[in-house]
Amino acid sequence: MDKFDKLIEIVKKLRSPNGCDWDKEQTHESLVPYLLEETHEVIEAIENKDYDSLKEELGDLILHVIFQADLASDKNKFSVQDLLDGINKKLINRHPHIFSNNSDDSYKKGSWEATKKKEKNRDSVLDGVPKSLPALLLSRRIQEKAAGVGFDWDNNSQVMGKVDEEVLELKESMVENKGIDEELGDVLFSLVNLSRHLDIDPELSLKRSTEKFINRFKAIEKEVDIEKLSLEELDQIWNKNKEKNSLKDK
């Protein structure tokens, strides 16, 4: 028995009549919060470049995959083997330039998304992206799928021009006090597109900026009583701390 099969057997034993009470009570739905938590722990380990934690957290994530598959097997929906067969076939079908006699030239831009659309009988290449994704990730995935079939700007200057255009429209809507929410959304969408062209993760970039703000704000809290100073005085202190940190980074 290999290690993967052993994990499957462990999960089955935990969920058996003589197994763990907690494991026996779990359902697809009840495990969702834990699945999300484990996914975020994997992401955190990657961001921290902590390979010991990454090894552990990926193991926890695999456990969830096996657990979900075993739940589905109880309902005669699919087994772990069905899951593995499905992903194997999918990867082979979506890489004909690797696994068939097709040349690289036959695998043109957009083939991946076009193949997915055909496989799943979808009306649009944009179908299939979970609407429950966080907004930044959802917009990026939609943009990636559109770009996958050629609907994309050619260079960063064009993308930046679109950002400028959307910012101008936002300013106009603020003057008119009309459609501000929509125009702000367009600005954010265009900035996500710019981050994609710059190969920068917008979620991670925003997170780092937020952490930077937290650190600078806490530094000011240690220096002065914020509530007793005017906004102008606080802005001066903020800029001094910003300049000090910028010199440290050089």
C-alpha positions in Angstrom: 0.0 0.0 0.0 1.5 3.4 -1.0 1.2 6.5 1.1 -1.7 7.9 -0.9 -3.7 4.7 -0.5 -2.8 4.7 3.2 -4.3 8.2 3.6 -7.5 7.1 1.9 -7.8 4.1 4.3 -7.1 6.4 7.3 -10.0 8.7 6.3 -12.3 5.7 5.7 -11.5 4.4 9.2 -12.0 7.8 10.8 -15.4 8.0 9.2 -16.4 4.3 9.9 -19.0 3.4 12.5 -16.2 2.7 15.0 -14.3 5.8 14.0 -14.0 9.4 15.3 -17.3 11.0 16.3 -16.3 14.4 14.9 -15.2 12.9 11.5 -18.4 10.9 11.3 -20.6 14.0 11.7 -19.0 16.0 8.9 -20.7 16.9 5.6 -19.6 18.6 2.4 -21.0 21.8 3.8 -19.7 21.6 7.3 -16.1 21.3 6.1 -16.2 24.4 3.9 -15.0 26.8 6.6 -12.1 24.5 7.4 -11.3 24.1 3.8 -11.1 27.8 3.4 -9.0 28.1 6.5 -6.5 25.5 5.2 -6.3 27.2 1.8 -5.5 30.5 3.4 -2.8 28.8 5.6 -1.3 27.4 2.4 -1.3 30.9 0.9 0.3 32.4 4.0 3.1 29.8 4.0 3.8 30.6 0.4 3.9 34.3 1.1 6.2 33.7 4.0 8.4 31.3 2.0 8.0 28.9 4.9 8.5 25.5 3.3 8.1 23.5 6.5 4.7 25.1 7.0 3.9 24.7 3.3 4.6 21.0 3.4 2.3 20.6 6.4 -0.5 22.8 5.1 -0.5 21.2 1.6 -0.9 17.9 3.5 -3.9 19.3 5.3 -5.3 20.4 2.0 -4.9 17.0 0.5 -6.7 15.5 3.5 -9.7 17.8 2.7 -9.7 16.6 -0.9 -9.7 12.9 0.2 -12.4 13.6 2.8 -14.7 15.4 0.3 -14.2 12.5 -2.2 -15.0 9.9 0.5 -18.2 11.8 1.4 -19.2 11.8 -2.3 -18.4 8.1 -2.5 -20.9 7.3 0.3 -23.6 8.9 -1.9 -22.4 7.0 -5.0 -21.5 10.2 -6.7 -17.8 9.7 -7.4 -14.7 8.1 -5.8 -11.2 9.3 -5.3 -10.2 7.2 -8.4 -12.9 9.0 -10.4 -11.5 12.3 -9.3 -8.0 11.3 -10.4 -9.2 9.9 -13.7 -11.0 13.1 -14.3 -8.0 15.4 -13.7 -5.7 13.2 -15.7 -8.0 13.2 -18.8 -8.5 17.0 -18.4 -4.8 17.8 -18.4 -4.2 15.5 -21.4 -7.1 16.9 -23.4 -6.1 20.5 -22.7 -2.5 20.0 -23.8 -2.7 18.4 -27.2 0.6 20.0 -28.2 2.2 17.8 -25.4 0.3 14.6 -25.4 -0.6 14.2 -29.1 1.0 14.4 -32.5 -0.1 18.1 -32.9 2.8 20.5 -33.4 3.3 23.5 -31.2 1.9 25.7 -34.0 -1.4 24.0 -33.8 -1.8 25.1 -30.2 -2.7 28.7 -30.7 -3.5 31.4 -28.1 -6.9 30.8 -26.6 -6.9 27.0 -27.2 -7.0 26.3 -23.4 -10.1 28.4 -22.8 -11.7 27.2 -26.1 -11.1 23.6 -25.1 -12.7 24.2 -21.6 -15.7 25.8 -23.3 -16.2 22.8 -25.5 -15.6 20.3 -22.8 -18.2 21.7 -20.4 -20.6 22.8 -23.1 -20.5 26.4 -22.0 -22.0 29.4 -23.7 -19.1 31.6 -22.9 -15.4 31.3 -22.0 -16.2 33.5 -19.0 -18.6 30.8 -17.6 -17.2 28.6 -14.8 -15.5 31.3 -12.7 -17.1 31.1 -9.2 -18.9 34.3 -8.5 -18.1 33.7 -4.8 -14.5 34.5 -5.4 -13.1 37.7 -3.7 -13.7 40.7 -6.0 -10.1 41.3 -6.9 -9.5 37.6 -7.7 -12.8 37.4 -9.6 -12.0 40.4 -11.8 -8.5 39.1 -12.5 -9.7 35.6 -13.5 -12.4 37.1 -15.8 -9.7 39.3 -17.4 -7.4 36.3 -17.8 -10.1 34.3 -19.5 -11.0 37.1 -21.9 -7.3 37.6 -22.7 -7.0 33.9 -23.3 -9.1 34.3 -26.5 -7.3 37.5 -27.6 -9.5 40.2 -25.9 -6.7 42.2 -24.4 -4.6 45.3 -24.7 -1.2 44.9 -26.5 0.9 46.8 -24.1 1.1 48.5 -20.6 0.7 52.0 -22.1 -2.7 51.1 -23.5 -3.7 49.6 -20.1 -2.5 52.7 -18.3 -4.4 54.9 -20.7 -7.6 53.0 -19.8 -6.9 53.6 -16.1 -6.5 57.3 -16.8 -9.7 57.3 -18.7 -11.6 55.6 -15.9 -10.2 57.9 -13.3 -11.4 60.9 -15.4 -14.9 59.4 -15.6 -14.9 58.9 -11.8 -14.0 62.6 -11.3 -16.8 63.6 -13.6 -19.3 61.4 -11.8 -18.2 62.9 -8.5 -18.8 66.4 -9.8 -22.3 65.4 -11.1 -22.9 63.3 -7.9 -24.2 60.5 -10.2 -23.0 56.9 -10.9 -20.0 57.2 -8.5 -20.2 53.6 -7.3 -20.2 52.3 -10.9 -17.3 54.5 -12.0 -15.2 53.6 -8.9 -15.8 49.9 -9.7 -14.5 50.6 -13.3 -11.4 52.2 -11.8 -10.7 49.3 -9.6 -11.3 46.8 -12.5 -8.9 48.7 -14.7 -6.3 48.7 -11.9 -6.6 45.0 -11.6 -6.1 44.7 -15.3 -2.9 46.8 -15.0 -1.6 44.6 -12.2 -2.2 41.6 -14.5 -0.2 43.2 -17.3 2.6 44.1 -14.8 2.5 40.5 -13.5 1.7 41.7 -10.0 -0.9 40.0 -7.7 -3.3 42.8 -6.8 -4.4 41.0 -3.6 -0.9 40.6 -2.4 0.1 44.1 -3.5 -2.9 45.6 -1.6 -2.2 43.5 1.4 1.4 44.8 1.6 0.3 48.4 1.3 -2.2 47.7 4.1 0.5 46.2 6.3 2.7 49.2 5.5 -0.1 51.6 6.6 -0.6 49.6 9.8 3.1 49.8 10.7 3.4 53.5 10.0 0.2 54.3 11.9 1.4 52.3 14.9 4.7 54.2 14.7 2.9 57.5 14.9 0.8 56.2 17.8 4.0 55.6 19.7 5.2 59.2 19.1 2.1 61.3 19.8 -1.4 61.3 21.0 -3.2 61.2 17.7 -6.5 62.5 19.0 -4.9 65.7 20.2 -3.3 66.7 16.9 -4.9 68.3 13.8 -5.0 66.4 10.5 -2.3 68.8 9.1 0.1 68.0 12.0 -0.5 64.3 11.7 0.1 64.5 7.9 3.5 66.2 8.6 4.5 63.4 11.0 3.2 60.8 8.6 5.4 62.2 5.8 8.4 62.3 8.0 7.9 58.6 8.9 7.3 57.8 5.3 10.6 59.5 4.3 12.5 57.8 7.1 11.2 54.4 6.0 12.0 55.1 2.4 15.7 55.9 3.3 15.9 52.6 5.3 14.6 50.7 2.2 17.4 52.1 0.0 
